[in-house]
Amino acid sequence: MGALPIDLGMGILCGLLAALCWGLGDYLITQLTRRVGTTRAMTYIQPLSLLIWITLLALQFRAPEGGVAIWAIAIGTGVCHVAGLALVYRAFEVGTLSLVSPISSSFAVVTALLALATGERPPALALAGAGLLFIGIVFATRSPGESTPGGAKLTGIPEALGSAVGFGAMFWLFYFFVQPELGYIWPLIVLKMLASSSSLIARTRTDEPPADRPKSSLSKIWLLAIGAAVADTAAWLAYIWGTSTVYATVVTALASLFSVVTILLAWVLLKERLAVNQWVGVAVVLTGVFLVSI
């Protein structure tokens, strides 16, 4: 068997790297939210992420382009991004990571359905993937009984579903409207500015974390936040680089399976245990996400 074409090999590498980084980022976000709460976690991670993107912009400065209408859509995209972040952070904080992560990763299905509703015609595999998503969620959310220490609990699933809607709308606006006109870096700065400012405003109105949270040093909290911000940025860069090749579908399909990384980390490091039907549901959800992405 001969060597892979260089574009295909690079596309596979970028897709796997994006999945690894996003999966690792989700795990680090979970660790941080369970220590300091959702709002505080966002005020640590999102300004750091914004700072990284501003630095990248400075390295290859390009003046913003586009008219008022496209920038209004970019701001709307940022609002969806903020909603998705707030809900997924909360889901990771209170839920079983092995369940809420694959459900939140189903935003690809929401994007496909929005594209369908606005005149796009997704392939039959994408529609089949959407059907599998609903079947998988039914299986995954059927708990055999009360959760045990380290076991699965169903809290956080509504937030995970809400985050899928928020991120699905964000990616639909981003890839069908914003990115073709404005590129990647300026819109991502807008997204991170909105996320940072909204989290800082919310921080002034909340009183957390409760006293029963795990105790952590400030240095550990910052390490988790920096790790999550760097992992998210690295995933975006790998995904952007990979999708610039002619094999964008390969990169998207591989990157969409980032939840597998999160599940494995939760299983090994958090000792999360799911019932058999819940493992089946997770597998069906991930299959649906994969089909939508190819």
N, C-alpha and C positions, 0 to 999 in steps of 0.2 A: 504493500500500500504506500503510495507516494506521499510526499509532504503536503500539508495543507497550503492553499494559496495564501500569500502573506496577508491579504485583506481579511480573509476568513479567519485565519489564525489570530490576527489582532482583534477581530470582532469578538471571537470566543473569549479571548483573554480579558478584554474590556468588560464584557458581560458578566463574567465570573467575578472580576474584581469589584464591579458595582454591586453585585449581589452580596459578596463578602462584606463590603464596607457598610452597606445599608443594614444588613443583618446584625453586624457588630454594633452599629450605631443604635439600633433598637434595644439591644441588650443593655448598653450603657445608659440609655435614657431611662430604662426601667429601674436600674440600680439607683439613678439619681432621683427620680420622682418618688421612689419609696423612702428616700431619706429626707427630702426637703419639700415634697409636694409638687403638684403640677405647675403652679404659677412661678414658684421660685426656680424650678428647673428650667422653664422657658427663659427666665431673666438671666440665667447663667449661659445657656447654650446659644440662644438666638443672637445676642450681640456679638459673641465670639464668631459665630458663623458669618455675620454681616462684616465684621472686621476682615476676615479672610477674603471674602469676595471683593471688598474695596481694595485690598492689597493686590489681588489678581487684576482688577481693573487698572490700577496704577501702573502695573507692569506692561500692559498692552492697551493704553488708553485709546478709547474710541468715543467720539462725541455721540450723544444720543440722537436718534433720528425718529421720524414718524410724527404724525399729527396728533391733535387732541384726542380724537376718537380712540386710537389704538392705545394711548396711554391710559385712558379711562378704563379700557378693557384690561390693561395690565394691572391697574389698581384693584379692579374686581377680582382678578386672578389672585392677587395678594390677599384679599379678604377670604377667599375660599381656602387659601393656604393656611391662614391663621386659624380658621375654624377647624380644619383638619388636624393641625398641630395640637391645638388645645384638647381636642377630643381623644387623639391617639395617646398623648401624654397621660391623660386621665385614665384611659383604658389600661395602659402599661402599669400605672400606679396601683390600681385596685384589682385588676383582673389576673387571670392565669395567662402568662405570656404565650404559652404554647397554643392557646385558643385564640386570644385576641389579635396576635400578630398576623396569622394567615387571613383572618376576617378583614382586618384593616388593609391588608395587601390586595384585597379584591377591588381596589379602586379602578383597576384596569377594566373591569367589567362595567363599572359605572361610566367610564369614558367611552367605551364601545356603545353603550346604550344611548348616551347623549349624542354621539355621532350618528347613530341610527335615527334618532328623533329629529335631527336637523338635516336629513337628506343623504347622509353617507350610507353606504351599503356594506357593512362589515361582512367578512366571509362567513360561511356556514359554521366553520370551527369556532369562531368567536361567539356566535349565538348559542352553540352547544355548550361552550364554556360558561356562558351566563346561566344556562339551566343547571349545570353542575354546581355552580356556586350556591344556588338556593337549596339544592339537595344536600350539599355538604354542610351548610349551616344548620339545617334541621338535625342531621346526625351529630354534629359537634356540640350542639346546645342541649342535647338530651342527657342530663346528668343522672347517673344511677342512684344518687342519694346525696347526703350531705358530704361536703368536701372534707378531706382529712388533711392533717398537716403535710404540706408539700404537695397535696393533690390538687385537682382541678376545681375551680369555682367559676360560676357563671357571671359574677359581677364583672362589669367592664365591657360586656358584649354589646349593649346598646351604644356605648361610646365608640367601640371599634367600628360598628356599622355606620355610625354618623361620620367618623373620620374617613371611611371609604367613600362616602358621598362627597365630602368636602374635597378630598384629594382627587377624586374622579373628575369633579367639575374643574378643579384647578388644572389638571393635565389636559383636559379637553380645550379649555381656553388657551393654555400655554402653547400647545403644539399645533392647534388648528388656526389660531389667530395671532398670538403675541410673538412667538418665536420666528415665524416667517418674516415678520416686519422689523423686529427689534433685535434679533439674535438672542443669545443666552445671558450674557453677563449683566447687562442693565436690568432686564426683567427680574433676574434672581436677586439683584441688589434691592429692587423695589419690594419683592416678596420678603426678604430678610429685614428690611427697614420696618415694614408693617408689623411683622412678627415681633421684632424687638420692642417697638414703641408700644404696641398693645399689651405685651407682657409686662412692661415696666409700669404702665398705667394700672393694669390689674393688680400688680404687686402692692401698689399704694392703698388698695381697697380690701386687701385680704389680710388675715392674721393666721399664719401658718408657719411652721408645721406643728402638728399636735405633739404632745410630749411622748407619745408612745412610739414614735418613729425610731428606727435604728440610729444609734449615735455614730457620727462620723466626724473626722477632723475636717477643718476647712480645706486643707491641702488635698485630701481625698475627694472632696466635693468638686474642687476645681479640676482635678485630674479627670474625673468622670465627665465633667462638662467639656473640657478641652478635647478629650477623646471622642465624644459624641459629635462635636462640631467639625473636627478634622475628618472623622469617618464619613459624615454626611457630604462634606465638600468633595472628598476624594471619590465618593460614589457618583456624585453629579459629574465630575470631570471625566471619570472613566466612561460613564454612560454617554456624555456628549461626544467624546472622542470616538467611541465605538460606533455611535449612530451616524457619524460623518462618513462612514464607509458605505459601500453599496450593500452591505449585509446588516442593515439596521434592524431587520426583523429578528435576526439571530441574537443580537445584543439585547434587544427588548425582552425576548423570551427568556434568556438566561438571567437578566437583571431582575425580572419579575419574580424569580424564585428566591429572593433575598430572605423571605420568611423561613425557608428551610434552615438557614444559618441560625436565625434567632431561636427556632424550635430546638435545634441541637444544643445550643448554648444553654437554654432554659432547662433542658432535660439533664444535661451533664452537670451544670454548675448550680442551678436552682433546685435540682432534684424534683422537678415537676413531673407528676404522673397522671396520665389520662386514662380513662376507661377505653375499652376496645372500640366501642361505637364512636367515641370522640376522636380517636386516632383515624378511624375510617373517614369521619367527617372532615378532618384536617387534610387528609390525602385527597379527598374529592374536591375540596376548595382549591387546593394548590393546583390540581389538574385543570380545573376550570380557569384559573388565572393564567396558566401556561398556554392553554388553547386560545384564549382571548389575545394573548400577546404575540402569537406567531403569525 
